[in-house]
Structure formats: structure tokens, C-alpha cells
Amino acid sequence: MAKPWEELHTQIETDKEYNEAIAYKGLTCLEVHAGWCGPCTAAIPTLKKLQWDMVEEKSAAVQFVVANSDNIQALQEFKERSKPLFMMFRKGQKLTTIEGVNTYALRQFVEENAPSKSDIASEE
């Protein structure tokens, strides 16, 4: 049976997938967790709603991805965490980090910083 975050997000499992995800021209919301972290699922209802609000209703260029810190070399420093970590990227640059299940800060950052799909299309 799939874990809830595997149905919600794109699961990245390799360094190559990690590099591709953070290079996205829109906003990438990367949830980093250790494979054994139970509290990491606490933000899922908020993320489902945020994904729907931003992508489906506002046509925002934002992707939500999940990475197990045990599998990605660039995330090895986060292997021992017992709470989720959200890292926000745009075009390969880290914009901010949000610790724990701070749904208010997460929603506020995504709403204020996610470009529209038409904005990133015009950049090409």
C-alpha cells in the first residue's frame, strides 16, 4: 500500500531526480524526511489543499516533491531528523527553509512566491 505522500507528491529517489526537481523554473516545494519519520505525514492534508489551491485554481507553477533523506546524497545531513523539513527552490536556488509542520508559513510562502504558469512560459 502506498504511503499518503507518495500519492500526493512526486517521490524523488535519486540524486539526478533531486537535481532535476530543484532546477524547475517554477517553485519547488521539497519535503525532506527520514524514512522512519511518522510525524512527517502530519502536513499532508494541508499540502493536498495547498496543491489544489495553487496548481488547479490559480494556475501557479509550483511542484510538490518528497525526498527520503536516506536516499539523496545532497540531503544526507538531514538523515536524523524527526520532523519534516520543507525547502523551497526556484531555478536551482534555495529560497527558504521551513522547519516542522508550520502550515501557515508554508502556505504563506508558496502563495507569495509561486509564479504563474504564464510567467514561466514567457521566460522561455
C-alpha positions as CSV (number, residue, x, y, z in Angstrom):
1,M,0.0,0.0,0.0
2,A,1.3,3.4,-0.9
3,K,2.1,5.9,1.8
4,P,0.0,9.1,1.6
5,W,2.8,11.4,0.5
6,E,3.6,9.0,-2.4
7,E,0.1,9.6,-3.8
8,L,0.2,13.3,-3.2
9,H,3.7,14.3,-4.5
10,T,6.3,13.2,-6.9
11,Q,8.6,11.0,-5.0
12,I,12.3,11.5,-5.8
13,E,14.8,8.8,-5.0
14,T,18.0,9.6,-6.8
15,D,20.5,12.5,-7.0
16,K,19.5,13.0,-10.6
17,E,15.8,13.4,-9.8
18,Y,16.7,15.8,-7.0
19,N,18.8,18.0,-9.3
20,E,16.0,18.0,-11.9
21,A,13.3,18.9,-9.3
22,I,15.2,21.8,-7.8
23,A,16.1,23.2,-11.3
24,Y,12.4,23.7,-12.2
25,K,11.6,27.2,-13.4
26,G,8.6,27.5,-11.2
27,L,8.6,27.0,-7.4
28,T,9.6,23.6,-6.0
29,C,8.4,22.7,-2.5
30,L,10.6,19.8,-1.4
31,E,9.6,17.9,1.7
32,V,12.7,16.2,3.2
33,H,12.1,13.4,5.7
34,A,13.8,10.4,7.1
35,G,12.3,7.1,6.1
36,W,11.2,6.3,9.6
37,C,9.6,9.7,10.4
38,G,6.0,9.3,11.4
39,P,5.3,13.0,12.2
40,C,6.2,13.8,8.6
41,T,2.7,12.8,7.5
42,A,1.1,15.4,9.6
43,A,1.2,18.1,6.9
44,I,-0.4,16.0,4.2
45,P,-4.0,17.4,4.5
46,T,-2.6,21.0,4.2
47,L,-0.4,20.1,1.3
48,K,-3.2,18.5,-0.6
49,K,-5.3,21.6,-0.1
50,L,-2.4,23.9,-1.0
51,Q,-1.6,21.9,-4.1
52,W,-5.2,22.1,-5.3
53,D,-5.4,25.8,-4.5
54,M,-2.2,26.8,-6.2
55,V,-2.0,24.4,-9.2
56,E,-5.6,23.7,-10.1
57,E,-7.3,27.0,-9.1
58,K,-4.6,29.7,-9.5
59,S,-2.5,28.0,-12.3
60,A,0.6,28.5,-10.3
61,A,3.8,27.0,-11.4
62,V,4.6,25.0,-8.3
63,Q,5.5,21.4,-7.8
64,F,5.4,19.4,-4.6
65,V,8.1,16.7,-4.3
66,V,9.1,14.4,-1.4
67,A,12.6,13.1,-0.8
68,N,13.7,10.5,1.7
69,S,17.0,11.9,3.1
70,D,18.4,8.4,3.3
71,N,18.5,8.1,-0.5
72,I,19.7,11.5,-1.7
73,Q,23.4,12.4,-1.2
74,A,22.7,16.2,-1.1
75,L,20.3,15.6,1.8
76,Q,22.4,13.3,4.0
77,E,22.8,16.0,6.7
78,F,19.0,15.6,7.4
79,K,19.0,11.8,8.0
80,E,18.5,12.0,11.7
81,R,15.6,14.5,11.7
82,S,12.4,13.5,13.5
83,K,10.3,16.2,11.9
84,P,9.7,17.3,8.3
85,L,11.7,20.0,6.6
86,F,10.4,22.0,3.6
87,M,12.9,23.5,1.3
88,M,11.8,25.9,-1.4
89,F,13.7,26.2,-4.6
90,R,13.4,28.2,-7.9
91,K,15.7,27.6,-10.8
92,G,18.1,25.7,-8.6
93,Q,18.4,28.3,-6.0
94,K,17.2,27.6,-2.4
95,L,14.9,30.4,-1.4
96,T,14.0,29.4,2.1
97,T,13.6,26.5,4.6
98,I,10.6,25.9,6.8
99,E,11.0,23.5,9.7
100,G,8.4,21.2,11.1
101,V,4.7,21.2,10.2
102,N,4.3,25.0,10.1
103,T,1.4,25.1,7.7
104,Y,0.8,28.8,8.0
105,A,4.4,29.7,7.0
106,L,4.3,27.1,4.2
107,R,1.1,28.3,2.7
108,Q,2.1,32.0,3.0
109,F,5.5,31.4,1.3
110,V,4.0,29.4,-1.6
111,E,1.2,31.9,-2.1
112,E,3.6,34.8,-2.2
113,N,6.4,33.3,-4.3
114,A,4.9,30.8,-6.8
115,P,5.0,32.3,-10.3
116,S,2.1,31.7,-12.6
117,K,2.4,29.2,-15.4
118,S,2.2,32.0,-17.9
119,D,5.1,33.8,-16.2
120,I,7.5,30.9,-16.6
121,A,6.3,30.3,-20.2
122,S,7.2,33.9,-21.0
123,E,10.7,33.4,-19.6
124,E,11.5,30.8,-22.3
